[in-house]
Amino acid sequence: METLKKYYMTVENRTGVWLENDEIAYLSDKSGVIQVWKMSIHDKKPIQLTHYKERIWRLEAAANRRDILFSTDLGGNEQEQLFLLKAGERETVDLCQDGTTRFNLGGTDAESKTVYFTCNRRSKPNFDICRMDLETREIVTVLESGDNMNMPASVSPDGRFMLINKLKGMSDNRMHIVNMETGESRDIYPEGGFAQYGSPAWKGDSSGFYFTTDENDEFLYVGYYDVATGTVSHVYHTDHDVTKVALSSDGKYLAMVVSVDGFGEFRILDTATGRFVAAPMPPRGFIYTYAGMQWSPVGHKLLFTFSSGSRPSGLWVLDLDADAVYALTDAELSRDIRDKLAEPEAHSYESFDGLRISYLFYKSNDNPDNPTMIQIHGGPESQEFPMYDPLVQYLVGQGFNIVAPNIRGSIGYGKTFHHLDDVEKRMDSIRDIECLARHLLDTGKVHPGKLGIMGGSYGGFATLCAIANFPELWSAAVDIVGMSNLETFLENTAPYRRSHREGEYGSLEHHRDVLRKVSPIHVAHQITAPLMVIHGANDPRVPVSEAVQIVENLRSRGVSVKYLCYGDEGHGIMKMANKLDCYPQVAAFLKEHLQ
């Protein structure tokens, strides 16, 4: 147990935001559950600000850079509630007090007297655009929605506009600009088609903003929207995704993150000259784009979250004025753990139709008899990044090799690749997994009888598909919060999630035959590999009934199944105590069946 704890040292130091006087607030699981902490970048002494039993989901600094806004839920149910922590106070203020509604934090106005958000209080499948007076707690609905899951993207510095993403799908999320005074809403690029938009970075005078999109392109590039004219212009394009942008407080520098096979690279653009400037760079690894990055209110210090295969995630600063880059919260792993960690090697193989698929290989040691686990990422509109994964590194330390592919449907390799698994093409991505398994066996990277597969969420679904359709390849499998039946998954997932997942999997109205054909529950009679199923009882995305179906099916046929269900978790195992209970059981299960 103590050994496992060491793999979790400060693994969740991320989502940092600037406060005044060179202080930052950030999220960390140092206490065992993700909470809000703060520190000065000069003395680097962490101070815990919240002490909830549940994880903090989102964190923002108010526009005054003194107050803090955050959201939390109950037992992983994702019914996010908004809270305010004013500067100098210890008690937080519950702004919502409505556990039946999900509130998505947007930001505050320039004077930090109004908070903006979207919520589904009026209609559970839809998210209205709202604002709240922080003194009176009065909520005003600015715009009622009847179409999509509207997620706040950013609020203009003057508080006049809120940008929202209309989530038709994970990769089809058009950006709208909403006038918070009149309620007028418009698509920033109405002539566009199927595309994704993200990472808006406003100019200080609210005249426009930079953003990323793949509109009419294979890869994400940088655009600019002019509020006065309502026009979009191109700023920067490359043959890789530009995943994040941030504009310095004086508008001088635009920081970009370019993702090359998941490895993050900074580009710093001088907006006046249009040229890139030389800047110190962090080590080779992953620059978190999900956690955000921010320039300091004064000067040119860029706060970001960084990780690599053997380096737990931590907050870093790129200081252009001092020509320096350094860690603020880098984890201090003991030598006995550091020596067991593995940085991934990049490899690729050819799938059944000639498509080239990349994968990361985490090698435990030089023992040719090591068992190997293929790990499939979730999403599927996501990517396997070269980042610290405590379960992966724990298994590496236990003598397992880990192979983590980016099968078709993953992001980062162009829009065409991204959509090669949509709806009726679903099984092509599962065949990618089959071809990877045979590639590993044919090249001698793994011996027969010592190959397993695991994955979470969509990765859990893919795991079940692989062991059901190609049973001869696998000796063990681990399904974490995965779907066993796409039809019942769509019927029972949270109402606001259904429409934006149907674009990926197919709709209940038009594609039930496809959903049934690809669902592993209907070919579960072919499963022979021992299976471990892990789920959270409060999961709103993939209901726990998806786990129960496959467990009951296999048990009725006498197939070996180990089932772990955590009553205080949702879509994933987030709490330290539960991880420390769960992951040793995963390692023991795999050792039993692969060694």
C-alpha positions as CSV (number, residue, x, y, z in Angstrom):
1,M,0.0,0.0,0.0
2,E,2.7,2.5,0.9
3,T,4.5,1.8,-2.4
4,L,1.3,2.5,-4.3
5,K,0.8,5.8,-2.4
6,K,4.1,7.0,-3.7
7,Y,2.9,6.8,-7.3
8,Y,0.1,9.2,-6.4
9,M,2.3,11.9,-4.9
10,T,0.8,15.3,-6.1
11,V,-0.2,13.7,-9.3
12,E,-3.1,16.1,-9.7
13,N,-1.5,19.6,-9.5
14,R,-3.1,21.4,-12.3
15,T,-5.6,24.1,-13.4
16,G,-3.8,27.0,-12.1
17,V,-5.2,30.6,-12.2
18,W,-3.4,33.9,-11.4
19,L,-4.5,35.9,-8.4
20,E,-3.0,39.3,-7.5
21,N,0.5,39.8,-6.1
22,D,2.1,36.9,-7.9
23,E,-0.1,34.3,-6.1
24,I,-1.8,31.4,-7.8
25,A,-4.8,29.3,-7.0
26,Y,-4.8,25.7,-8.3
27,L,-6.3,22.2,-7.9
28,S,-4.5,19.4,-6.2
29,D,-5.3,16.0,-4.7
30,K,-2.5,16.3,-2.2
31,S,-5.1,15.8,0.6
32,G,-6.5,12.7,-1.1
33,V,-9.4,14.5,-2.9
34,I,-8.9,17.3,-5.4
35,Q,-9.3,20.6,-3.6
36,V,-8.4,24.3,-4.1
37,W,-5.0,25.4,-2.9
38,K,-2.9,28.6,-3.3
39,M,0.7,29.7,-3.2
40,S,3.0,32.6,-3.9
41,I,5.3,31.8,-6.9
42,H,8.1,33.2,-4.8
43,D,8.0,31.1,-1.6
44,K,6.1,28.2,-3.2
45,K,4.4,27.3,0.1
46,P,1.1,25.5,-0.6
47,I,-2.0,26.5,1.5
48,Q,-5.2,24.5,1.3
49,L,-8.3,26.6,0.9
50,T,-11.1,24.1,0.6
51,H,-11.7,21.0,2.7
52,Y,-14.6,19.1,1.0
53,K,-15.0,15.4,0.9
54,E,-15.9,15.6,-2.8
55,R,-13.6,16.7,-5.6
56,I,-13.5,20.2,-7.0
57,W,-14.4,20.1,-10.7
58,R,-13.6,23.6,-12.0
59,L,-11.7,26.6,-10.8
60,E,-11.7,30.2,-11.9
61,A,-10.3,33.5,-10.5
62,A,-12.8,36.4,-10.5
63,A,-11.9,39.3,-12.7
64,N,-10.7,41.2,-9.6
65,R,-8.0,38.5,-9.2
66,R,-8.9,38.3,-5.5
67,D,-12.0,36.1,-5.2
68,I,-12.2,32.5,-6.4
69,L,-15.1,30.6,-8.0
70,F,-15.2,26.8,-8.2
71,S,-17.7,24.0,-8.6
72,T,-18.1,20.6,-7.0
73,D,-20.6,17.7,-7.1
74,L,-21.8,14.9,-4.9
75,G,-20.3,11.4,-5.2
76,G,-19.3,11.9,-8.8
77,N,-22.8,12.6,-10.1
78,E,-21.5,15.7,-12.0
79,Q,-24.4,17.9,-10.9
80,E,-21.9,20.7,-10.5
81,Q,-22.8,23.4,-7.9
82,L,-21.1,26.8,-7.9
83,F,-19.3,28.3,-4.9
84,L,-17.6,31.6,-4.1
85,L,-14.6,32.1,-1.8
86,K,-14.0,35.8,-1.2
87,A,-10.5,37.0,-0.5
88,G,-9.4,36.8,3.1
89,E,-12.4,34.7,4.1
90,R,-12.4,31.0,5.1
91,E,-16.0,30.1,4.6
92,T,-17.2,29.4,1.0
93,V,-20.6,30.5,-0.2
94,D,-23.0,28.1,-2.0
95,L,-24.4,30.1,-4.9
96,C,-26.8,27.5,-6.2
97,Q,-28.3,25.2,-3.5
98,D,-29.9,23.1,-6.1
99,G,-28.6,19.6,-6.3
100,T,-31.0,18.6,-9.1
101,T,-29.4,21.0,-11.6
102,R,-26.0,21.2,-13.3
103,F,-24.3,24.6,-13.3
104,N,-21.4,25.2,-15.7
105,L,-19.2,28.1,-14.6
106,G,-18.5,30.8,-17.1
107,G,-16.7,33.7,-15.4
108,T,-17.4,37.2,-13.9
109,D,-17.9,40.7,-15.1
110,A,-15.1,43.3,-14.9
111,E,-16.1,44.3,-11.3
112,S,-16.7,40.7,-10.2
113,K,-20.2,41.5,-9.1
114,T,-21.9,39.2,-11.6
115,V,-21.2,35.6,-12.3
116,Y,-22.1,34.0,-15.7
117,F,-23.0,30.3,-16.2
118,T,-25.2,27.9,-18.1
119,C,-27.5,25.5,-16.3
120,N,-30.3,23.0,-17.0
121,R,-32.6,24.1,-14.2
122,R,-35.6,24.8,-16.6
123,S,-35.2,21.8,-18.8
124,K,-32.8,18.9,-18.0
125,P,-31.7,18.2,-21.6
126,N,-30.9,21.8,-22.3
127,F,-28.6,24.5,-20.9
128,D,-29.8,28.1,-20.7
129,I,-27.4,31.1,-20.5
130,C,-27.7,32.9,-17.2
131,R,-26.2,35.4,-14.9
132,M,-26.3,35.9,-11.1
133,D,-25.9,39.1,-9.0
134,L,-23.4,38.0,-6.4
135,E,-24.9,40.4,-3.8
136,T,-28.6,39.6,-4.2
137,R,-28.1,36.0,-5.6
138,E,-30.8,36.9,-8.2
139,I,-30.6,34.7,-11.3
140,V,-31.6,36.1,-14.6
141,T,-32.0,33.8,-17.7
142,V,-30.4,35.7,-20.5
143,L,-31.2,33.2,-23.2
144,E,-33.3,30.0,-23.2
145,S,-31.9,27.1,-25.1
146,G,-33.8,24.3,-26.8
147,D,-31.1,22.6,-28.8
148,N,-27.7,21.7,-27.4
149,M,-25.5,21.2,-24.4
150,N,-24.2,24.8,-24.1
151,M,-20.9,25.1,-22.3
152,P,-19.3,28.4,-21.4
153,A,-16.0,29.1,-23.2
154,S,-15.1,32.6,-22.0
155,V,-16.5,36.0,-20.9
156,S,-15.2,39.2,-22.4
157,P,-13.2,41.4,-20.1
158,D,-16.0,44.0,-20.0
159,G,-18.6,41.4,-19.2
160,R,-20.7,42.2,-22.2
161,F,-20.3,38.9,-24.1
162,M,-20.1,35.3,-23.2
163,L,-18.8,32.8,-25.6
164,I,-20.4,29.3,-25.6
165,N,-19.8,26.0,-27.3
166,K,-22.9,24.3,-28.6
167,L,-21.9,20.7,-28.2
168,K,-23.6,18.8,-31.0
169,G,-20.7,16.4,-30.6
170,M,-17.3,16.3,-28.9
171,S,-15.7,17.5,-32.2
172,D,-18.8,19.4,-33.5
173,N,-19.0,22.3,-31.1
174,R,-19.7,25.5,-32.9
175,M,-18.9,28.7,-31.0
176,H,-21.6,31.3,-30.4
177,I,-21.2,34.8,-29.0
178,V,-24.0,35.9,-26.7
179,N,-24.7,39.5,-25.8
180,M,-25.4,39.3,-22.0
181,E,-27.3,42.6,-22.1
182,T,-29.7,41.8,-25.0
183,G,-29.6,38.0,-25.2
184,E,-28.7,38.1,-28.9
185,S,-26.7,35.0,-30.0
186,R,-24.9,34.4,-33.2
187,D,-22.5,31.8,-34.6
188,I,-19.0,33.4,-35.0
189,Y,-18.7,31.7,-38.4
190,P,-22.3,31.0,-39.6
191,E,-21.2,29.7,-43.0
192,G,-19.1,27.0,-41.4
193,G,-19.9,23.3,-41.3
194,F,-18.8,20.3,-39.2
195,A,-16.0,21.7,-37.0
196,Q,-14.7,22.2,-33.5
197,Y,-13.9,25.5,-31.8
198,G,-12.1,26.2,-28.6
199,S,-9.6,28.1,-26.4
200,P,-10.8,31.7,-26.9
201,A,-8.4,34.4,-25.7
202,W,-9.9,37.9,-25.5
203,K,-8.1,41.2,-26.2
204,G,-8.1,43.4,-23.1
205,D,-10.4,45.9,-24.7
206,S,-13.0,43.2,-25.6
207,S,-12.7,44.1,-29.3
208,G,-12.0,40.6,-30.4
209,F,-10.5,37.2,-29.5
210,Y,-8.2,34.5,-30.8
211,F,-9.4,30.9,-30.9
212,T,-8.6,27.5,-32.3
213,T,-10.7,25.6,-34.9
214,D,-10.4,23.0,-37.7
215,E,-13.1,24.7,-39.8
216,N,-12.4,23.7,-43.5
217,D,-9.1,22.1,-42.4
218,E,-7.6,18.8,-41.3
219,F,-5.9,20.3,-38.2
220,L,-6.7,22.9,-35.5
221,Y,-5.3,26.3,-36.4
222,V,-5.5,29.8,-34.9
223,G,-8.2,32.2,-35.9
224,Y,-9.2,35.7,-34.8
225,Y,-12.8,37.1,-34.4
226,D,-13.4,40.8,-34.7
227,V,-16.5,41.8,-32.7
228,A,-17.3,45.1,-34.5
229,T,-17.3,43.5,-38.0
230,G,-18.3,40.0,-37.0
231,T,-15.5,38.5,-39.3
232,V,-13.0,35.7,-38.8
233,S,-9.4,35.8,-40.0
234,H,-6.6,33.3,-40.0
235,V,-3.6,33.8,-37.8
236,Y,-1.5,30.6,-37.7
237,H,-1.6,27.2,-39.3
238,T,0.6,24.1,-39.2
239,D,0.3,20.4,-40.1
240,H,-0.4,19.6,-36.4
241,D,-3.1,20.6,-34.0
242,V,-2.8,24.0,-32.3
243,T,-4.6,22.9,-29.1
244,K,-4.4,26.0,-26.9
245,V,-3.8,29.7,-27.1
246,A,-3.4,32.4,-24.4
247,L,-2.9,36.2,-24.8
248,S,-0.7,38.2,-22.4
249,S,-2.5,40.8,-20.4
250,D,-1.0,43.6,-22.5
251,G,-1.8,41.8,-25.7
252,K,1.8,41.6,-26.8
253,Y,2.3,37.8,-26.8
254,L,0.1,35.1,-28.0
255,A,1.2,31.7,-26.6
256,M,0.2,28.6,-28.6
257,V,0.6,24.9,-27.8
258,V,1.3,22.7,-30.9
259,S,0.7,19.0,-30.3
260,V,3.1,16.6,-32.3
261,D,2.1,13.0,-31.6
262,G,0.8,14.3,-28.2
263,F,4.1,16.0,-27.2
264,G,3.4,19.7,-26.6
265,E,5.5,22.4,-28.1
266,F,5.2,26.2,-27.3
267,R,5.1,28.8,-30.0
268,I,5.2,32.4,-28.7
269,L,3.9,35.0,-31.3
270,D,4.7,38.7,-31.0
271,T,1.3,40.1,-32.1
272,A,2.8,43.4,-33.2
273,T,5.5,42.0,-35.6
274,G,3.7,38.7,-36.5
275,R,7.0,36.9,-35.7
276,F,7.7,34.1,-33.2
277,V,10.1,34.9,-30.4
278,A,12.7,32.7,-28.8
279,A,11.7,31.4,-25.4
280,P,13.0,28.8,-23.0
281,M,11.1,25.5,-23.2
282,P,10.1,22.9,-20.6
283,P,11.3,19.3,-21.0
284,R,9.8,17.0,-23.6
285,G,6.4,15.9,-22.5
286,F,2.7,16.9,-22.4
287,I,1.4,20.4,-21.9
288,Y,-2.1,20.1,-20.5
289,T,-4.6,21.8,-22.7
290,Y,-7.6,20.6,-20.7
291,A,-6.3,22.4,-17.6
292,G,-5.8,25.7,-19.3
293,M,-2.9,28.2,-19.3
294,Q,-2.8,31.8,-18.3
295,W,-0.5,34.8,-18.5
296,S,0.2,36.8,-15.3
297,P,-1.8,40.0,-14.8
298,V,1.5,42.0,-14.8
299,G,4.5,41.1,-16.9
300,H,4.9,38.1,-19.1
301,K,4.8,34.9,-17.0
302,L,2.8,32.0,-18.5
303,L,1.3,29.6,-16.0
304,F,0.7,26.1,-17.4
305,T,0.5,22.4,-16.4
306,F,3.1,20.0,-17.5
307,S,3.7,16.2,-17.3
308,S,5.7,13.5,-18.9
309,G,5.6,9.7,-18.7
310,S,7.8,9.7,-15.6
311,R,7.0,13.2,-14.2
312,P,3.7,13.7,-12.3
313,S,1.7,16.7,-13.4
314,G,2.7,20.0,-11.9
315,L,2.4,23.7,-12.4
316,W,5.1,25.4,-14.3
317,V,6.0,29.0,-15.3
318,L,7.5,30.3,-18.5
319,D,8.9,33.7,-17.7
320,L,9.7,35.6,-20.9
321,D,11.0,38.7,-19.2
322,A,13.5,36.6,-17.1
323,D,14.2,34.1,-20.0
324,A,13.4,31.2,-17.6
325,V,11.1,28.2,-17.3
326,Y,10.7,26.4,-14.0
327,A,8.4,24.2,-11.9
328,L,6.2,25.5,-9.1
329,T,4.7,22.2,-7.8
330,D,6.9,19.5,-9.4
331,A,6.4,16.3,-7.4
332,E,9.3,15.0,-5.4
333,L,9.3,11.2,-6.1
334,S,11.6,9.0,-4.0
335,R,14.5,7.4,-5.8
336,D,13.1,3.9,-5.4
337,I,10.0,5.0,-7.3
338,R,11.8,7.2,-9.9
339,D,14.0,4.2,-10.9
340,K,10.9,2.2,-11.8
341,L,9.2,4.8,-14.0
342,A,9.2,4.6,-17.7
343,E,9.1,7.2,-20.4
344,P,7.2,6.0,-23.5
345,E,8.8,5.1,-26.8
346,A,6.9,6.1,-29.9
347,H,6.1,3.3,-32.4
348,S,3.6,2.5,-35.2
349,Y,2.1,-0.4,-37.1
350,E,0.0,-1.0,-40.1
351,S,-3.7,-1.9,-39.6
352,F,-5.9,-4.2,-41.7
353,D,-6.5,-1.6,-44.5
354,G,-3.0,-0.1,-44.6
355,L,-3.7,2.8,-42.2
356,R,-0.7,3.7,-40.0
357,I,-1.5,3.6,-36.3
358,S,0.9,5.1,-33.7
359,Y,1.3,3.8,-30.2
360,L,3.3,4.6,-27.0
361,F,5.3,1.7,-25.5
362,Y,6.1,1.8,-21.7
363,K,8.7,-0.8,-21.1
364,S,9.1,-2.3,-17.7
365,N,12.6,-3.8,-18.1
366,D,14.5,-6.0,-20.4
367,N,12.9,-9.2,-19.4
368,P,11.5,-10.8,-22.6
369,D,8.9,-12.7,-20.6
370,N,7.1,-9.6,-19.3
371,P,3.3,-9.7,-19.7
372,T,1.9,-6.8,-21.7
373,M,-1.3,-4.8,-21.3
374,I,-2.8,-2.8,-24.2
375,Q,-4.5,0.3,-22.9
376,I,-7.2,2.0,-24.9
377,H,-8.0,5.6,-24.1
378,G,-11.5,7.1,-23.6
379,G,-13.3,9.5,-25.8
380,P,-13.0,8.1,-28.4
381,E,-12.4,11.7,-29.4
382,S,-9.3,11.9,-27.3
383,Q,-5.6,10.9,-27.6
384,E,-3.0,8.9,-25.7
385,F,-0.6,11.5,-24.4
386,P,2.9,11.0,-23.1
387,M,1.8,12.0,-19.6
388,Y,2.1,10.5,-16.1
389,D,-0.5,7.9,-15.4
390,P,-0.1,6.5,-11.9
391,L,-1.9,3.2,-12.8
392,V,0.3,2.7,-15.8
393,Q,3.5,3.5,-13.9
394,Y,2.4,1.3,-11.0
395,L,1.9,-1.7,-13.4
396,V,5.2,-0.9,-15.1
397,G,6.8,-1.1,-11.6
398,Q,5.0,-4.4,-11.1
399,G,6.7,-5.9,-14.2
400,F,4.1,-5.2,-16.9
401,N,4.7,-3.5,-20.3
402,I,2.0,-1.1,-21.3
403,V,1.2,-0.4,-25.0
404,A,-1.1,2.7,-25.5
405,P,-2.3,3.1,-29.1
406,N,-4.1,6.0,-30.9
407,I,-6.5,3.9,-32.9
408,R,-8.7,5.5,-35.6
409,G,-11.1,7.9,-34.1
410,S,-8.4,9.5,-32.0
411,I,-7.7,13.2,-32.2
412,G,-4.3,14.7,-33.2
413,Y,-3.9,13.1,-36.6
414,G,-6.3,15.1,-38.7
415,K,-10.0,15.4,-39.1
416,T,-10.3,12.5,-41.6
417,F,-8.5,10.1,-39.2
418,H,-10.6,11.5,-36.4
419,H,-13.9,10.4,-38.1
420,L,-12.9,7.0,-39.4
421,D,-14.8,5.3,-36.6
422,D,-18.1,7.1,-36.7
423,V,-21.4,5.2,-36.5
424,E,-21.3,2.2,-38.9
425,K,-17.4,2.4,-39.0
426,R,-17.1,1.5,-35.3
427,M,-15.7,-2.0,-35.7
428,D,-12.8,-0.7,-37.9
429,S,-11.3,0.8,-34.7
430,I,-11.7,-2.6,-32.9
431,R,-9.9,-4.2,-35.8
432,D,-7.1,-1.7,-35.2
433,I,-6.7,-3.3,-31.8
434,E,-6.7,-6.8,-33.2
435,C,-4.0,-5.8,-35.6
436,L,-1.9,-4.2,-32.8
437,A,-2.2,-7.4,-30.8
438,R,-1.0,-9.5,-33.7
439,H,1.8,-7.0,-34.5
440,L,3.0,-7.3,-30.9
441,L,2.9,-11.1,-31.1
442,D,4.5,-11.3,-34.5
443,T,7.4,-9.0,-33.6
444,G,8.0,-10.9,-30.3
445,K,7.2,-7.9,-28.1
446,V,4.9,-10.2,-26.2
447,H,4.6,-14.0,-25.9
448,P,1.3,-15.9,-26.4
449,G,-0.7,-16.1,-23.2
450,K,0.8,-13.0,-21.7
451,L,-1.3,-10.3,-23.5
452,G,-4.2,-8.4,-21.8
453,I,-6.2,-5.3,-22.6
454,M,-7.8,-2.6,-20.5
455,G,-9.4,0.8,-20.9
456,G,-11.7,3.4,-19.3
457,S,-15.1,4.8,-20.6
458,Y,-14.9,4.3,-24.4
459,G,-11.7,2.4,-23.8
460,G,-13.8,0.1,-21.6
461,F,-16.2,-0.4,-24.4
462,A,-13.4,-1.1,-26.8
463,T,-11.9,-3.6,-24.3
464,L,-15.2,-5.5,-24.2
465,C,-15.5,-5.5,-28.0
466,A,-11.9,-6.8,-28.4
467,I,-12.3,-9.7,-26.0
468,A,-15.7,-10.6,-27.5
469,N,-14.7,-10.4,-31.2
470,F,-11.1,-11.8,-31.0
471,P,-11.2,-14.0,-27.9
472,E,-8.2,-16.1,-28.9
473,L,-5.8,-13.1,-28.4
474,W,-6.4,-12.2,-24.7
475,S,-5.6,-13.8,-21.4
476,A,-7.1,-11.0,-19.2
477,A,-9.1,-7.8,-19.5
478,V,-10.0,-4.8,-17.3
479,D,-13.1,-2.7,-18.1
480,I,-13.3,0.6,-16.2
481,V,-16.6,2.5,-16.5
482,G,-17.2,1.1,-20.0
483,M,-20.3,0.7,-22.1
484,S,-21.4,-2.9,-22.8
485,N,-24.5,-2.0,-24.8
486,L,-24.6,1.3,-26.8
487,E,-28.4,1.1,-27.1
488,T,-29.0,1.0,-23.4
489,F,-26.1,3.4,-22.8
490,L,-27.8,6.1,-25.0
491,E,-31.2,5.4,-23.4
492,N,-29.9,5.8,-19.9
493,T,-27.1,8.4,-20.0
494,A,-27.8,11.9,-18.7
495,P,-30.5,13.5,-20.9
496,Y,-28.2,16.4,-21.8
497,R,-25.5,14.1,-23.0
498,R,-27.5,11.9,-25.4
499,S,-27.7,14.1,-28.4
500,H,-24.0,15.1,-28.4
501,R,-23.0,11.4,-28.2
502,E,-25.3,10.2,-30.9
503,G,-23.2,12.0,-33.6
504,E,-20.4,9.6,-32.7
505,Y,-22.2,6.3,-32.1
506,G,-25.4,6.7,-34.1
507,S,-28.9,7.8,-32.9
508,L,-31.6,5.8,-31.2
509,E,-34.0,7.0,-33.8
510,H,-32.1,6.0,-36.9
511,H,-29.3,3.6,-36.0
512,R,-30.6,1.0,-33.5
513,D,-29.5,-1.8,-35.9
514,V,-25.9,-0.4,-35.9
515,L,-25.9,0.1,-32.1
516,R,-26.9,-3.5,-31.6
517,K,-24.5,-4.9,-34.1
518,V,-21.4,-3.3,-32.5
519,S,-22.4,-3.7,-28.8
520,P,-20.3,-6.4,-27.1
521,I,-23.2,-7.6,-24.9
522,H,-24.6,-9.3,-28.0
523,V,-21.5,-11.3,-28.6
524,A,-20.6,-11.8,-25.0
525,H,-21.0,-15.5,-25.4
526,Q,-17.7,-15.5,-27.2
527,I,-15.8,-14.0,-24.2
528,T,-13.4,-16.4,-22.6
529,A,-10.8,-14.2,-21.0
530,P,-11.1,-13.5,-17.2
531,L,-12.6,-10.0,-16.8
532,M,-12.3,-7.3,-14.1
533,V,-15.1,-4.7,-14.2
534,I,-14.7,-1.4,-12.2
535,H,-17.5,1.2,-12.0
536,G,-18.8,4.1,-10.0
537,A,-22.4,3.8,-8.7
538,N,-23.2,7.4,-9.4
539,D,-21.9,7.6,-13.0
540,P,-24.1,9.9,-15.1
541,R,-22.3,9.3,-18.3
542,V,-22.1,5.5,-18.4
543,P,-24.7,4.3,-16.0
544,V,-23.6,1.5,-13.7
545,S,-26.2,-0.7,-15.4
546,E,-23.7,-1.1,-18.2
547,A,-21.4,-2.9,-15.8
548,V,-24.1,-5.0,-14.3
549,Q,-25.2,-6.3,-17.7
550,I,-21.9,-7.7,-18.7
551,V,-21.1,-9.0,-15.2
552,E,-24.4,-10.9,-15.0
553,N,-24.0,-12.2,-18.5
554,L,-20.5,-13.7,-17.9
555,R,-21.3,-15.0,-14.5
556,S,-24.3,-16.9,-15.9
557,R,-21.9,-18.7,-18.2
558,G,-19.3,-19.4,-15.6
559,V,-16.7,-17.0,-17.1
560,S,-14.3,-15.5,-14.4
561,V,-15.4,-12.0,-13.5
562,K,-14.2,-9.7,-10.7
563,Y,-16.5,-6.7,-10.1
564,L,-15.7,-3.6,-8.1
565,C,-18.4,-0.9,-7.6
566,Y,-17.7,2.2,-5.6
567,G,-20.7,3.9,-4.0
568,D,-19.1,7.4,-3.8
569,E,-17.7,7.6,-7.3
570,G,-19.0,8.5,-10.7
571,H,-17.3,8.3,-14.1
572,G,-14.0,7.1,-12.9
573,I,-12.2,6.4,-9.7
574,M,-11.1,9.8,-8.4
575,K,-10.7,9.5,-4.6
576,M,-7.3,8.5,-3.2
577,A,-8.8,6.0,-0.8
578,N,-10.7,4.2,-3.6
579,K,-7.6,4.2,-5.9
580,L,-5.6,2.6,-3.1
581,D,-8.2,-0.1,-2.7
582,C,-8.8,-0.6,-6.4
583,Y,-5.4,-0.6,-8.1
584,P,-3.7,-3.2,-6.0
585,Q,-6.6,-5.5,-6.9
586,V,-6.0,-4.7,-10.6
587,A,-2.4,-5.7,-10.3
588,A,-3.1,-8.9,-8.4
589,F,-5.8,-9.8,-11.0
590,L,-3.4,-9.4,-13.9
591,K,-0.6,-11.2,-12.1
592,E,-2.9,-14.1,-11.5
593,H,-4.0,-14.4,-15.2
594,L,-0.9,-13.2,-17.1
595,Q,2.0,-14.6,-15.1
